[in-house]
Amino acid sequence: MSLQQEIIQRLGVKPQIDVDEEIRRRVDFLKEYVLKAGVRGLLIAISGGIDSAVTAGLCKKATDELTAEQGREYMTLGVFQPYGEQVDIEDSYAVAKAFDLKHTVETNIEDAVNEIALEVEFGFKNMGNPRHISIQNKGNIKARTRMVMQYALAFDLNLLVVGTDHASEAITGFYTKYGDGAVDITPLSTLNKRQVRQLAARLGVPQSVLDKAPTAGLWEGQTDEKELGITYEHNSDYLEGKEVPAEVREKLERQYLRTEHKRAPIPGI
């Protein structure tokens, strides 16, 4: 078995999908888990990107169906989490409107992130190593602060925190383990980016979101493809078992092997 075949098998990606079947399967997956966990519903942070938009659509379908079937209200809470001024936050609100989310909240992370960064820099100074934290480090603080706020909301509202991780991120390790990767359930996990886009089109994700370059919003101008040096077209081709340029294959496989610790459970002894 080639490394490509091993990766595809491990991540569970299909070479092609039936979009309606995948939507149904993932909505049922969410419903079953909500009932099993005994919670009131689902929380999804809506960044304005395609992954969180698709996840929001699946969550809303799941909780609407549960409400109709169980005779009590189940909620999908959409959370908007700008860092100061978010130039594309209207896309987040457009997603909530497209899926008729009745429950939304905005939690601005700027003050919390800046306070954490300041305390870390004080710590460096007290160690005799005065320095500013790096742009990448502050980006990770943003991701982790967002998760702290999501779990703080979810705890008292008795909700599950839903993640947007999918196979095209997993292969590159492009998430912060137990930072923005720490969630309760991940309904997109066996889809690649192309397949996520297919679900988005069927669910009715706003066009402004479909047209955006994928970004984690970790710092100004950051995009996934620019940071990784791999297009999502090539990434998806690889995960569907297709041939990709040799340099792309090498880069993807090197990234996969280098980031194994991000996919593995926390090791113990």
C-alpha positions in Angstrom: 0.0 0.0 0.0 1.4 3.4 -1.0 1.6 6.2 1.5 -1.2 8.0 -0.5 -3.5 5.0 -0.1 -2.7 4.7 3.6 -3.5 8.4 4.2 -6.8 8.1 2.2 -7.8 5.0 4.2 -6.9 6.5 7.5 -8.8 9.8 6.8 -11.8 8.0 5.3 -12.1 10.2 2.2 -14.2 8.8 -0.7 -13.0 9.4 -4.4 -16.5 10.9 -5.1 -19.6 11.6 -3.0 -23.3 11.7 -3.3 -23.9 15.1 -1.9 -27.5 14.5 -0.6 -26.4 11.3 1.0 -23.5 12.9 2.7 -25.7 15.7 4.1 -28.2 13.2 5.4 -25.5 11.0 7.0 -23.8 14.0 8.8 -27.1 15.5 10.0 -28.0 12.1 11.5 -24.6 11.8 13.0 -25.1 15.1 14.8 -28.6 14.2 15.9 -27.6 10.9 17.4 -24.7 12.4 19.3 -26.8 15.2 20.7 -29.3 12.6 22.0 -26.6 10.4 23.4 -24.9 13.2 25.2 -28.2 14.5 26.6 -27.4 18.1 25.6 -29.7 21.0 24.5 -28.0 21.5 21.1 -24.9 22.6 19.2 -22.5 25.5 19.2 -20.7 26.5 16.0 -18.3 29.4 15.6 -19.1 31.1 12.2 -15.9 32.7 10.9 -17.3 33.7 7.5 -15.5 30.9 5.7 -16.9 28.0 3.9 -16.1 25.2 6.4 -18.0 26.9 9.3 -20.8 27.9 7.0 -21.4 24.2 5.9 -21.1 23.1 9.5 -23.6 25.7 10.6 -26.0 24.5 7.9 -25.7 20.9 9.1 -26.1 21.8 12.7 -29.3 23.8 12.0 -30.8 21.0 10.1 -30.0 18.6 12.9 -31.5 20.7 15.7 -34.6 21.7 13.7 -35.3 18.0 13.1 -34.7 17.1 16.7 -37.0 19.8 17.8 -39.8 18.5 15.5 -39.1 14.9 16.5 -38.5 15.2 20.3 -41.2 17.7 21.3 -38.7 20.1 22.9 -36.5 22.8 21.5 -32.9 22.1 20.5 -30.8 25.0 19.6 -27.9 25.8 17.2 -25.9 28.7 18.6 -23.9 30.6 16.0 -20.9 32.5 17.6 -19.1 35.4 15.9 -15.6 36.0 17.2 -13.9 39.0 15.7 -10.5 40.2 16.8 -11.2 43.9 17.0 -12.6 45.0 13.6 -13.3 42.0 11.3 -13.6 43.3 7.8 -15.6 40.4 6.5 -17.9 39.9 9.5 -20.9 40.6 7.3 -20.2 37.2 5.8 -20.6 35.5 9.2 -23.9 37.3 9.7 -25.0 36.4 6.1 -24.4 32.7 6.9 -26.6 33.0 10.1 -29.3 34.7 8.0 -29.1 32.1 5.2 -29.8 29.3 7.7 -32.2 31.2 9.8 -30.3 30.9 13.0 -32.5 32.1 15.9 -29.6 32.1 18.4 -26.4 34.0 17.8 -23.9 35.9 19.9 -20.8 38.0 19.2 -17.7 37.7 21.5 -14.8 40.0 20.6 -11.5 38.3 21.5 -9.2 41.3 21.1 -8.8 42.4 24.7 -8.4 38.9 26.0 -5.8 38.0 23.4 -3.8 41.2 24.0 -3.8 40.7 27.8 -2.5 37.1 27.3 0.2 38.3 24.9 1.2 41.0 27.4 1.5 38.6 30.3 3.6 36.3 28.2 5.9 39.1 27.3 6.2 40.1 31.0 7.1 36.5 31.6 9.9 36.6 28.9 11.2 39.8 30.5 11.2 38.3 34.0 13.2 35.3 32.6 15.9 37.8 31.4 14.8 37.3 27.8 12.8 40.4 26.8 11.0 39.9 23.5 7.7 40.3 21.7 5.7 37.2 20.9 5.8 36.2 17.3 3.0 36.8 14.8 2.5 33.0 14.5 2.3 32.6 18.3 -0.2 35.4 18.6 -2.2 33.7 15.9 -2.3 30.5 17.9 -3.4 32.6 21.0 -6.3 33.9 19.0 -7.4 30.4 18.0 -7.2 29.1 21.6 -8.9 32.1 23.1 -11.8 31.6 20.7 -12.1 28.0 21.9 -12.0 29.1 25.6 -15.0 31.5 24.9 -16.9 28.8 22.9 -16.6 26.3 25.8 -17.5 29.0 28.3 -20.7 29.6 26.4 -21.4 25.9 25.7 -21.0 24.8 29.4 -23.7 26.9 30.9 -26.1 26.5 27.9 -25.5 22.7 27.8 -24.3 22.6 24.2 -21.7 20.6 22.3 -18.9 22.5 20.6 -18.9 21.6 16.9 -15.6 21.7 14.9 -15.0 22.4 11.2 -11.9 20.2 10.8 -11.9 18.1 7.6 -9.5 15.8 5.8 -7.8 18.5 3.7 -6.7 20.1 7.0 -5.9 16.9 8.8 -3.4 15.7 6.1 -1.3 18.9 6.6 -1.8 19.1 10.4 -3.3 22.6 9.8 -5.0 23.0 13.1 -3.8 23.6 16.6 -4.2 20.4 18.6 -6.4 21.2 21.7 -6.5 24.8 20.4 -8.8 25.3 17.5 -8.8 21.5 17.1 -10.3 20.8 20.5 -14.0 20.3 19.9 -16.7 17.8 20.9 -17.7 16.5 17.4 -16.4 17.0 13.8 -19.1 16.3 11.1 -16.8 17.2 8.2 -13.9 15.0 9.1 -14.0 12.6 6.2 -14.5 15.2 3.5 -11.8 17.0 1.5 -12.1 20.7 0.7 -13.6 20.1 -2.8 -16.3 18.0 -1.2 -17.0 20.6 1.5 -17.6 23.0 -1.4 -20.0 20.6 -2.9 -22.1 20.4 0.3 -21.9 24.2 0.5 -23.5 24.7 -2.9 -26.3 22.3 -2.1 -27.0 23.7 1.4 -27.2 27.3 0.0 -24.1 28.9 1.5 -24.0 32.6 0.5 -22.0 33.3 -2.7 -19.8 35.8 -1.0 -18.5 33.0 1.3 -18.1 30.5 -1.6 -15.9 33.1 -3.4 -13.4 33.7 -0.5 -9.9 32.4 -0.2 -9.7 29.9 2.7 -8.1 31.5 5.8 -7.9 30.7 9.5 -7.7 34.4 10.2 -4.7 34.1 12.4 -3.0 37.3 11.1 -3.7 39.9 8.5 -3.4 38.6 5.0 -3.0 34.9 6.1 -4.4 32.3 3.7 -4.2 28.5 4.0 -2.8 28.0 0.5 -0.2 30.7 0.8 1.0 29.5 4.2 1.2 25.8 3.2 2.3 26.3 -0.4 -0.2 23.7 -1.6 -3.5 24.5 -3.4 -6.7 22.9 -2.1 -7.2 21.6 -5.7 -4.1 19.5 -5.5 -4.8 18.6 -1.9 -8.3 17.3 -2.8 -6.9 15.5 -5.9 -4.4 13.7 -3.7 -7.1 12.7 -1.2 -9.3 11.3 -4.0 -6.5 9.0 -5.1 -5.6 11.0 -8.3 -2.1 11.8 -9.6 -0.6 15.1 -8.6 2.7 16.7 -9.5 5.6 15.0 -7.9 6.6 18.1 -6.0 3.1 18.4 -4.6 3.0 14.8 -3.5 6.4 15.2 -1.8 5.3 18.3 0.0 2.0 16.8 1.2 3.5 13.6 2.4 6.4 15.4 4.1 3.8 17.7 5.9 1.7 14.7 6.8 4.6 12.8 8.4 5.9 15.9 10.1 2.6 16.7 11.7 1.6 13.2 12.9 1.6 14.4 16.5 -1.3 16.7 15.7 -3.5 13.9 14.6 -2.5 11.5 17.4 -4.1 11.4 20.9 -2.0 13.0 23.7 0.6 10.3 24.5 0.9 8.8 28.0 3.0 6.1 29.7 
